[in-house]
């Protein structure tokens, strides 16, 4: 499942500092018009200058590290919020493990942003989201429909999904306990990134079996 990425222009106008810059431009334009009461020609010149200032801010914003971090975190934050709402309909055991996974991923991304493994963590959220959608639908069906044999098969599949989520949680706990060390060791960071990739591959296999 591809990660959702907001359009840069939309993100530019959603960026809080853009509204601050627009406020300054509008305020300066208003003061100029009020104090000097210029002719229409000079008002147009001032308007062109306003647009130039906005264009300059556009360039500066896209080059700033703060904007890049804000832009890159949007898909992750959206996936995290949607997932927390989605797992409320999952089976109890799956929901418990999934909630802990989300909390750990949130903490890791907050404490150690923009690391080599950040992309794998975002991909993990997407995989958990897809697995949670499947689990939620299957859990609802198992509660309302099917013969005893069908219910047994659905419960077996639910258990398999729960075990996959619990294994994910166990790995994340071990991973989060070594973050301070990993932050200073590029080789170990690459190794753990590969482990997270393997974990994501495992979640995809469970999805294919579901």
Secondary structure, DSSP 4 states (H G I P E B T S, - for coil): -PPP---HHHHHHHSHHHHHHHHHHHHHHHHHHHHH---HHHHHHHHHHHHHHHHHHHHHHHHSHHHHHHHHHHHHHHHHHHHHHHGGGS-HHHHHHHHHHHHHHHHHHHHSTT-TTHHHHHHHHHHHHHHHHHHHHHHHHHHHS--HHHHHHHHHHHHHHHHHHHHHHHHHHHHHTTHHHHTT-HHHHHHHHHHHHHHHHHHHHHHHH-
